[in-house]
Amino acid sequence: MKKLIQSILTSRKYRALGIPEATLIDLIRQEEGRGRSLKELEQTVREKLHNIAATYLGDPDYAVAALRLEAAVNTNEAAVQAECRAIMAAHASTRERLPALDDFYPRLFALTGMPRVVVDLACGLHPFGLPWMGLPPDSSYYAYDLNQPRVELINRFLGLSGLPRLGVHQDILVNPPQVAADVAFFFKEAHRFEQRQRGCNRAFWEALPVRWLLVSLPASSLTGRRDLAAQQRALVARTLEGLDWPVSEVQVLDEIVFCIDKRATLGG
């Protein structure tokens, strides 16, 4: 197993990302014992990792972005927002949200209340939406991601914003965060979790000690040719079957946010 892990993690495609070894161990263990040859096992693991790492969705130049953010912070708030927009534009998931930033968070927080502790799960570049969230100055914003350079940039941005550097390089499916939070963002990832391990979302969502879990899913495919809304609602309904967690929907542009109220689970 060790040789296979090193072969994948040091490959040209993944060596700069710092993917946690725990992720590869988890993927290999899922596929072992299915009668596959070593070559077939490696191919399957690489296919799943391709979907998990999602490099095809885009990334900024992290070194350049860090320098530009620092310069923006020393300029004014408008410059910071411009740089954050540029960073989010580099990734398909956050790029699609840009036209609705001013409206997006007020609509969510109208349901949840203004959070003081936020957990951003498989966060991607979403933390660069902070300038539009209006969080209190004493907030704690935990951001979890598999991509190490991304986490390093997020921590630099949090520090520049006067917030604790709470970006964490971690596989959240292998090791679900145990931060007691007011709101957890889980944006545009639940469908990929299902592809990684069918049915895994339920145990993952149950493991999170959060008052509100905000799960967003795309209402259509990346090309816009396939309507996915019914499929995404079915995924959420299947995951929550038998659980007494009220759900409200907020749709902004092509993104459906399922606002799941877990407060009763935590005693209020």
Residue frames relative to the residue before (quaternion, step in Angstrom):
aa qw qx qy qz dx dy dz
M 1.0000 0.0000 0.0000 0.0000 0.00 0.00 0.00
K 0.6382 0.5607 -0.3298 0.4118 3.57 0.92 -0.93
K 0.6557 0.5173 -0.3071 0.4562 3.57 0.96 -0.89
L 0.6527 0.5119 -0.3081 0.4659 3.57 0.97 -0.85
I 0.6382 0.5340 -0.3202 0.4529 3.58 0.97 -0.89
Q 0.6916 0.4763 -0.2806 0.4647 3.56 0.84 -0.98
S 0.6080 0.5623 -0.3488 0.4387 3.58 1.06 -0.74
I 0.7074 0.4497 -0.2607 0.4790 3.57 0.95 -0.87
L 0.7147 0.4797 -0.2735 0.4292 3.58 0.78 -1.01
T 0.7224 0.4031 -0.2520 0.5021 3.59 1.13 -0.53
S 0.4222 0.6989 -0.4745 0.3287 3.59 1.26 0.14
R 0.6785 -0.5150 0.3374 0.4008 3.57 -1.20 0.52
K 0.6574 0.5421 -0.3129 0.4196 3.58 1.01 -0.78
Y 0.8310 0.2778 -0.0984 0.4718 3.60 0.93 -0.89
R 0.5134 0.6987 -0.4230 0.2634 3.61 1.13 -0.41
A 0.6867 0.4766 -0.2980 0.4609 3.62 1.08 -0.54
L 0.6265 0.5938 -0.3298 0.3822 3.59 1.22 -0.34
G 0.3033 -0.7771 0.5040 0.2240 3.59 1.15 -0.50
I 0.1275 0.8090 -0.5607 0.1221 3.61 0.98 0.79
P 0.4892 -0.6701 0.4591 0.3176 3.64 -0.81 0.89
E 0.5410 -0.6244 0.4593 0.3265 3.55 -1.02 0.80
A 0.5825 0.6041 -0.3634 0.4046 3.59 1.12 -0.68
T 0.6041 0.5613 -0.3521 0.4428 3.58 1.12 -0.63
L 0.6798 0.4766 -0.2887 0.4769 3.58 0.90 -0.92
I 0.6203 0.5363 -0.3440 0.4575 3.59 0.99 -0.79
D 0.6558 0.5143 -0.3037 0.4618 3.58 0.95 -0.90
L 0.6765 0.4938 -0.2990 0.4573 3.60 0.88 -0.92
I 0.6610 0.5058 -0.3084 0.4606 3.58 0.95 -0.87
R 0.6673 0.5102 -0.3082 0.4466 3.59 0.89 -0.88
Q 0.6150 0.5457 -0.3428 0.4545 3.58 1.11 -0.63
E 0.7622 0.4040 -0.1907 0.4684 3.56 1.01 -0.85
E 0.5387 0.6237 -0.4095 0.3913 3.60 1.18 -0.37
G 0.7799 0.3469 -0.2474 0.4583 3.56 -1.15 0.58
R 0.5912 0.5713 -0.3708 0.4321 3.58 1.24 0.25
G 0.5968 -0.6281 0.3358 0.3695 3.54 1.24 0.47
R 0.4554 0.6857 -0.4540 0.3411 3.57 1.19 0.42
S 0.4890 -0.6046 0.5302 0.3380 3.54 -1.22 0.52
L 0.6797 -0.4739 0.3579 0.4305 3.57 -1.28 0.26
K 0.6439 0.5246 -0.3177 0.4574 3.57 1.00 -0.83
E 0.6647 0.4923 -0.2979 0.4764 3.59 0.98 -0.87
L 0.6194 0.5425 -0.3340 0.4588 3.56 1.05 -0.81
E 0.6722 0.4959 -0.3001 0.4607 3.57 0.86 -0.95
Q 0.6451 0.5247 -0.3247 0.4507 3.58 0.96 -0.82
T 0.6611 0.5062 -0.3038 0.4631 3.58 0.95 -0.89
V 0.6574 0.5063 -0.3042 0.4679 3.57 0.94 -0.91
R 0.6518 0.5100 -0.3193 0.4617 3.58 0.95 -0.85
E 0.6361 0.5287 -0.3327 0.4530 3.60 0.99 -0.77
K 0.6739 0.4826 -0.2986 0.4731 3.57 0.95 -0.86
L 0.6530 0.5125 -0.3170 0.4587 3.57 0.98 -0.81
H 0.5826 0.5715 -0.3614 0.4510 3.58 1.10 -0.69
N 0.6833 0.4793 -0.2738 0.4779 3.57 0.97 -0.88
I 0.6676 0.5062 -0.2977 0.4577 3.59 1.01 -0.83
A 0.7136 0.4467 -0.2606 0.4725 3.58 0.81 -0.99
A 0.1184 -0.8640 0.4818 0.0854 3.57 1.24 -0.61
T 0.1388 0.8165 -0.5460 0.1263 3.58 0.90 0.88
Y 0.5754 0.6091 -0.3645 0.4062 3.58 1.20 -0.49
L 0.6139 0.5597 -0.3495 0.4334 3.61 1.24 -0.31
G 0.5987 -0.6085 0.3369 0.3973 3.57 1.28 -0.16
D 0.0186 -0.7694 0.6384 -0.0116 3.53 -1.31 0.52
P 0.4429 -0.6590 0.5196 0.3156 3.58 -1.13 0.51
D 0.5311 -0.5117 0.5197 0.4312 3.54 -1.34 -0.11
Y 0.3424 -0.8061 0.4409 0.1966 3.57 -0.17 1.30
A 0.6430 0.5217 -0.3334 0.4507 3.61 0.96 -0.76
V 0.6661 0.4849 -0.2949 0.4840 3.57 0.94 -0.88
A 0.6449 0.5347 -0.3204 0.4422 3.58 0.94 -0.88
A 0.6338 0.5360 -0.3326 0.4476 3.59 0.99 -0.80
L 0.6719 0.4906 -0.2974 0.4684 3.59 0.92 -0.89
R 0.6731 0.4953 -0.2975 0.4617 3.58 0.94 -0.85
L 0.6217 0.5296 -0.3417 0.4650 3.60 1.05 -0.69
E 0.6541 0.5162 -0.3165 0.4534 3.56 0.91 -0.90
A 0.6518 0.5027 -0.3111 0.4751 3.58 0.98 -0.81
A 0.6502 0.5282 -0.3134 0.4473 3.58 0.99 -0.84
V 0.6377 0.5336 -0.3258 0.4499 3.58 0.97 -0.87
N 0.6943 0.4544 -0.2632 0.4921 3.57 1.11 -0.69
T 0.6189 0.5200 -0.3439 0.4778 3.58 1.30 0.08
N 0.6603 -0.4478 0.3297 0.5048 3.60 0.18 -1.25
E 0.7218 -0.4556 0.3060 0.4216 3.56 -1.32 0.20
A 0.6198 0.5462 -0.3476 0.4435 3.58 1.03 -0.73
A 0.6454 0.5124 -0.3149 0.4708 3.58 1.04 -0.76
V 0.6249 0.5279 -0.3343 0.4681 3.58 1.04 -0.76
Q 0.6624 0.5011 -0.3085 0.4637 3.58 0.88 -0.91
A 0.6381 0.5294 -0.3307 0.4508 3.59 0.98 -0.81
E 0.6747 0.4773 -0.3008 0.4759 3.60 0.95 -0.83
C 0.6357 0.5202 -0.3357 0.4611 3.59 1.00 -0.75
R 0.6233 0.5253 -0.3313 0.4751 3.58 1.04 -0.74
A 0.6543 0.5147 -0.3136 0.4566 3.58 0.94 -0.87
I 0.6455 0.5065 -0.3196 0.4739 3.58 0.99 -0.79
M 0.6927 0.4752 -0.2863 0.4608 3.60 0.82 -0.96
A 0.6109 0.5650 -0.3495 0.4306 3.58 1.12 -0.57
A 0.6009 0.5921 -0.3568 0.4014 3.60 1.20 -0.39
H 0.7412 0.3457 -0.1920 0.5425 3.61 1.24 -0.36
A 0.5512 -0.6654 0.3870 0.3221 3.58 -0.78 1.03
S 0.6632 0.5370 -0.3228 0.4094 3.61 0.88 -0.90
T 0.7403 0.3820 -0.2315 0.5024 3.59 0.86 -0.89
R 0.5686 0.5997 -0.3858 0.4101 3.60 1.10 -0.59
E 0.6569 0.5316 -0.3097 0.4358 3.58 0.96 -0.85
R 0.6789 0.5075 -0.2803 0.4506 3.59 1.17 -0.59
L 0.4780 0.7347 -0.4106 0.2510 3.60 1.19 -0.49
P 0.6822 0.4965 -0.3356 0.4188 3.67 0.79 -0.80
A 0.7519 0.3989 -0.2036 0.4838 3.62 1.18 -0.48
L 0.3043 0.8057 -0.4800 0.1667 3.61 1.22 0.15
D 0.6632 0.5291 -0.3238 0.4189 3.60 0.88 -0.87
D 0.7410 0.4090 -0.2035 0.4922 3.57 1.11 -0.72
F 0.5602 0.6827 -0.3662 0.2934 3.56 1.13 -0.72
Y 0.7687 0.3918 -0.2204 0.4550 3.60 0.56 -1.12
P 0.6110 0.5372 -0.3781 0.4418 3.66 0.94 -0.62
R 0.6494 0.5132 -0.3274 0.4557 3.59 1.01 -0.73
L 0.6664 0.4877 -0.3041 0.4749 3.59 1.01 -0.75
F 0.7244 0.4481 -0.2545 0.4580 3.56 0.82 -0.99
A 0.5055 0.6102 -0.4298 0.4329 3.59 1.26 -0.16
L 0.6825 0.4515 -0.2691 0.5078 3.58 1.18 -0.59
T 0.7828 0.3906 -0.1809 0.4494 3.56 0.76 -1.06
G 0.4106 -0.6268 0.5230 0.4063 3.54 1.14 -0.70
M 0.5987 -0.5765 0.4102 0.3753 3.56 -1.22 0.42
P 0.2984 -0.7880 0.5099 0.1732 3.63 -0.53 1.10
R 0.2792 -0.7294 0.5947 0.1906 3.53 -1.27 0.49
V 0.7486 0.2051 -0.1483 0.6128 3.55 1.23 -0.51
V 0.0427 -0.8036 0.5922 -0.0412 3.55 -0.67 1.19
V 0.1304 -0.7454 0.6489 0.0795 3.53 -1.14 0.79
D 0.1193 -0.7877 0.6034 0.0337 3.58 -0.71 1.10
L 0.1743 -0.8473 0.5013 0.0196 3.54 -0.25 1.37
A 0.7987 -0.0261 -0.0465 0.5994 3.58 -0.71 1.10
C 0.0357 0.9182 -0.3943 0.0102 3.48 1.13 0.95
G 0.2292 -0.7637 0.5692 0.2004 3.60 1.02 -0.62
L 0.7456 -0.3529 0.2873 0.4868 3.58 -0.89 -0.96
H 0.3344 0.7897 -0.4645 0.2211 3.58 1.28 0.18
P 0.5978 0.5789 -0.3951 0.3890 3.70 0.94 -0.60
F 0.6118 0.5505 -0.3681 0.4326 3.61 1.15 -0.37
G 0.5191 0.5838 -0.4220 0.4601 3.55 1.32 0.32
L 0.3618 0.7750 -0.4594 0.2395 3.61 1.27 -0.04
P 0.6474 0.5329 -0.3608 0.4083 3.66 0.82 -0.74
W 0.7048 0.4365 -0.2646 0.4926 3.61 1.19 -0.38
M 0.5688 0.6399 -0.3737 0.3568 3.62 1.22 -0.22
G 0.2700 -0.7980 0.5022 0.1952 3.58 1.09 -0.58
L 0.2533 0.7954 -0.5163 0.1916 3.60 1.09 0.63
P 0.5947 -0.5664 0.4229 0.3830 3.60 -1.15 0.54
P 0.6264 -0.5824 0.3654 0.3674 3.62 -1.09 0.66
D 0.7188 0.4309 -0.2529 0.4834 3.59 1.11 -0.61
S 0.3320 0.7736 -0.4811 0.2448 3.58 1.23 0.41
S 0.2389 -0.7057 0.6415 0.1830 3.51 -1.38 0.37
Y 0.0654 -0.8056 0.5886 -0.0178 3.56 -0.71 1.12
Y 0.1078 -0.7970 0.5942 0.0120 3.57 -0.35 1.32
A 0.0445 -0.8100 0.5842 -0.0238 3.58 -0.76 1.06
Y 0.1086 -0.8204 0.5613 0.0032 3.58 -0.59 1.20
D 0.1661 0.7813 -0.5883 0.1262 3.55 -0.91 0.94
L 0.5345 -0.6406 0.4668 0.2933 3.56 -1.27 0.53
N 0.6643 0.5264 -0.2815 0.4499 3.55 1.20 -0.65
Q 0.3560 -0.7907 0.4559 0.2005 3.59 -0.30 1.25
P 0.6559 0.4878 -0.3411 0.4642 3.68 0.82 -0.77
R 0.6181 0.5392 -0.3405 0.4597 3.59 1.08 -0.69
V 0.6570 0.5022 -0.3087 0.4699 3.59 0.92 -0.89
E 0.6361 0.5295 -0.3314 0.4529 3.58 0.99 -0.78
L 0.6556 0.4901 -0.3130 0.4816 3.61 0.99 -0.80
I 0.6289 0.5327 -0.3338 0.4574 3.59 0.98 -0.81
N 0.6654 0.4936 -0.3112 0.4656 3.59 0.91 -0.85
R 0.6220 0.5231 -0.3436 0.4706 3.57 1.03 -0.72
F 0.6634 0.5020 -0.2999 0.4668 3.58 0.95 -0.86
L 0.6333 0.5229 -0.3349 0.4619 3.60 0.95 -0.83
G 0.6596 0.5075 -0.3072 0.4615 3.56 0.93 -0.88
L 0.6613 0.5013 -0.3005 0.4701 3.58 0.96 -0.87
S 0.6769 0.4834 -0.2725 0.4835 3.57 1.20 -0.60
G 0.5344 -0.6529 0.3908 0.3680 3.58 1.28 0.00
L 0.5617 0.5819 -0.3890 0.4411 3.56 1.25 0.39
P 0.6151 -0.5293 0.4125 0.4138 3.61 -1.18 0.40
R 0.4475 -0.6804 0.5120 0.2733 3.58 -1.08 0.75
L 0.1148 0.8397 -0.5105 0.1452 3.54 0.20 1.34
G 0.3237 0.7052 -0.5494 0.3100 3.58 1.04 0.72
V 0.1031 -0.8152 0.5699 -0.0013 3.57 -0.84 1.03
H 0.2966 -0.7392 0.5839 0.1571 3.55 -0.88 1.04
Q 0.3219 0.7597 -0.4725 0.3097 3.58 -0.02 1.31
D 0.3800 -0.6633 0.5909 0.2579 3.54 -1.21 0.63
I 0.2775 -0.8224 0.4755 0.1433 3.56 -0.20 1.27
L 0.6046 0.5399 -0.3781 0.4472 3.61 1.15 -0.35
V 0.6597 0.4796 -0.2915 0.4998 3.57 1.04 -0.78
N 0.8068 0.0904 0.0092 0.5839 3.56 0.99 -0.92
P 0.1742 -0.8258 0.5265 0.1028 3.63 0.23 1.22
P 0.5083 -0.6588 0.4567 0.3146 3.61 -0.86 0.91
Q 0.2305 -0.7890 0.5600 0.1038 3.56 -1.03 0.81
V 0.3218 0.7327 -0.5210 0.2969 3.56 1.13 0.68
A 0.3517 -0.7129 0.5664 0.2173 3.58 -0.85 0.99
A 0.0345 0.8418 -0.5303 0.0947 3.57 -0.25 1.29
D 0.5320 -0.5985 0.4914 0.3424 3.53 -1.29 0.45
V 0.7982 0.0418 0.0306 0.6002 3.57 0.98 -0.92
A 0.1014 -0.7487 0.6505 0.0780 3.53 -1.10 0.78
F 0.2341 -0.7331 0.6230 0.1402 3.55 -0.95 0.95
F 0.0532 0.7516 -0.6564 0.0386 3.55 -1.00 0.91
F 0.0555 0.8788 -0.4631 0.1009 3.50 0.50 1.31
K 0.8769 -0.0584 -0.0071 0.4771 3.52 -0.94 1.13
E 0.5658 0.5965 -0.3864 0.4179 3.58 0.98 0.86
A 0.5549 0.6479 -0.4082 0.3251 3.62 1.04 -0.58
H 0.6439 0.5164 -0.3309 0.4574 3.61 1.01 -0.72
R 0.6521 0.4907 -0.3200 0.4813 3.59 1.09 -0.67
F 0.5816 0.5570 -0.3685 0.4645 3.59 1.13 -0.59
E 0.6477 0.5196 -0.3212 0.4554 3.59 0.98 -0.81
Q 0.6478 0.5027 -0.3171 0.4765 3.58 1.07 -0.71
R 0.6385 0.5206 -0.3215 0.4668 3.56 1.09 -0.64
Q 0.7827 -0.1162 0.1225 0.5990 3.57 0.91 -0.94
R 0.3624 -0.7771 0.4697 0.2101 3.56 -0.15 1.29
G 0.8265 0.2281 -0.1896 0.4785 3.56 -0.91 0.98
C 0.4853 0.7149 -0.4151 0.2847 3.59 1.25 -0.07
N 0.5504 0.6556 -0.3999 0.3276 3.58 1.12 -0.52
R 0.6273 0.5734 -0.3591 0.3857 3.60 0.91 -0.81
A 0.6948 0.4518 -0.2785 0.4855 3.59 0.75 -1.02
F 0.6315 0.5374 -0.3325 0.4494 3.58 1.03 -0.76
W 0.6837 0.4780 -0.2941 0.4664 3.59 0.83 -0.95
E 0.6456 0.5229 -0.3214 0.4544 3.58 1.01 -0.80
A 0.6655 0.5396 -0.3009 0.4189 3.60 1.06 -0.74
L 0.6298 0.5705 -0.3328 0.4088 3.60 1.19 -0.41
P 0.2648 -0.7863 0.5370 0.1522 3.64 -0.60 1.08
V 0.3453 0.7457 -0.4839 0.3009 3.57 0.65 1.16
R 0.5195 -0.6496 0.4614 0.3087 3.55 -1.16 0.63
W 0.7862 0.0744 -0.0272 0.6128 3.57 0.99 -0.83
L 0.1300 -0.7611 0.6326 0.0602 3.54 -0.98 0.95
L 0.1154 -0.8033 0.5838 0.0244 3.57 -0.54 1.21
V 0.0565 -0.8095 0.5829 -0.0418 3.54 -0.34 1.34
S 0.0514 -0.8032 0.5923 0.0369 3.59 -0.62 1.03
L 0.0608 -0.7768 0.6267 0.0064 3.51 -1.20 0.70
P 0.5211 -0.6500 0.4436 0.3302 3.59 -1.04 0.67
A 0.4157 -0.7220 0.5025 0.2310 3.56 -0.96 0.89
S 0.7813 0.1088 -0.0984 0.6066 3.58 1.26 -0.20
S 0.6514 -0.5211 0.3802 0.3993 3.56 -1.28 0.27
L 0.7017 -0.4666 0.3255 0.4289 3.58 -1.27 0.31
T 0.6884 0.4661 -0.2777 0.4814 3.58 1.06 -0.71
G 0.4479 -0.7012 0.4406 0.3371 3.57 1.25 -0.37
R 0.5451 0.6602 -0.3780 0.3523 3.58 1.26 0.01
R 0.7576 0.3174 -0.1879 0.5385 3.60 1.17 -0.46
D 0.3363 -0.7147 0.5820 0.1934 3.55 -0.94 0.98
L 0.1198 -0.8342 0.5382 0.0138 3.57 -0.56 1.21
A 0.3838 0.7769 -0.4562 0.2023 3.60 1.26 -0.13
A 0.6820 0.4796 -0.3009 0.4629 3.60 0.82 -0.96
Q 0.6356 0.5336 -0.3150 0.4605 3.58 1.02 -0.82
Q 0.6802 0.4805 -0.2960 0.4678 3.60 0.93 -0.84
R 0.6357 0.5129 -0.3344 0.4702 3.60 0.99 -0.75
A 0.6331 0.5251 -0.3265 0.4657 3.57 1.06 -0.74
L 0.6188 0.5434 -0.3429 0.4520 3.60 1.03 -0.77
V 0.6869 0.4733 -0.2844 0.4725 3.57 0.87 -0.95
A 0.6536 0.5159 -0.3189 0.4527 3.59 0.92 -0.87
R 0.6478 0.5144 -0.3080 0.4701 3.58 1.00 -0.85
T 0.6622 0.5137 -0.3038 0.4531 3.56 0.96 -0.85
L 0.7597 0.3937 -0.1942 0.4798 3.58 0.98 -0.86
E 0.3538 0.7665 -0.4846 0.2290 3.60 1.25 -0.02
G 0.8285 0.1970 -0.1729 0.4949 3.56 -0.82 1.07
L 0.6281 0.5100 -0.3396 0.4797 3.59 1.28 -0.12
D 0.3441 -0.7564 0.5243 0.1862 3.58 -0.85 0.95
W 0.3277 0.7245 -0.5254 0.3028 3.54 0.58 1.23
P 0.3475 -0.7457 0.5253 0.2173 3.64 -0.43 1.13
V 0.1334 -0.7941 0.5917 0.0390 3.56 -1.05 0.84
S 0.0757 -0.7558 0.6489 0.0438 3.54 -1.03 0.88
E 0.2904 -0.7584 0.5584 0.1696 3.55 -1.11 0.67
V 0.0364 -0.7413 0.6694 0.0336 3.51 -1.13 0.78
Q 0.0799 -0.7952 0.5991 0.0485 3.59 -0.71 1.01
V 0.0164 -0.7687 0.6385 -0.0339 3.53 -0.85 1.09
L 0.8086 -0.0835 -0.0170 0.5821 3.54 -0.53 1.24
D 0.7953 -0.2846 0.2152 0.4901 3.60 -0.75 -1.00
E 0.5966 0.5620 -0.3475 0.4556 3.58 1.21 0.49
I 0.1784 -0.7654 0.6109 0.0953 3.56 -0.83 1.04
V 0.1340 -0.7803 0.6078 0.0611 3.56 -0.77 1.07
F 0.1981 -0.7597 0.6136 0.0842 3.54 -0.72 1.17
C 0.1603 -0.8058 0.5680 0.0475 3.57 -0.38 1.28
I 0.0924 -0.8386 0.5362 -0.0260 3.55 -0.14 1.37
D 0.2554 -0.7906 0.5473 0.1010 3.53 -0.61 1.23
K 0.0654 -0.8238 0.5629 -0.0161 3.58 -0.38 1.29
R 0.3432 0.7934 -0.4691 0.1807 3.61 1.22 0.07
A 0.6294 0.5395 -0.3486 0.4373 3.60 0.99 -0.74
T 0.6092 0.5679 -0.3379 0.4384 3.57 1.10 -0.73
L 0.7428 0.3887 -0.2016 0.5064 3.55 1.10 -0.80
G 0.5908 -0.6034 0.3612 0.3954 3.56 1.27 0.17
G 0.7951 -0.2826 0.1401 0.5180 3.57 1.09 0.71
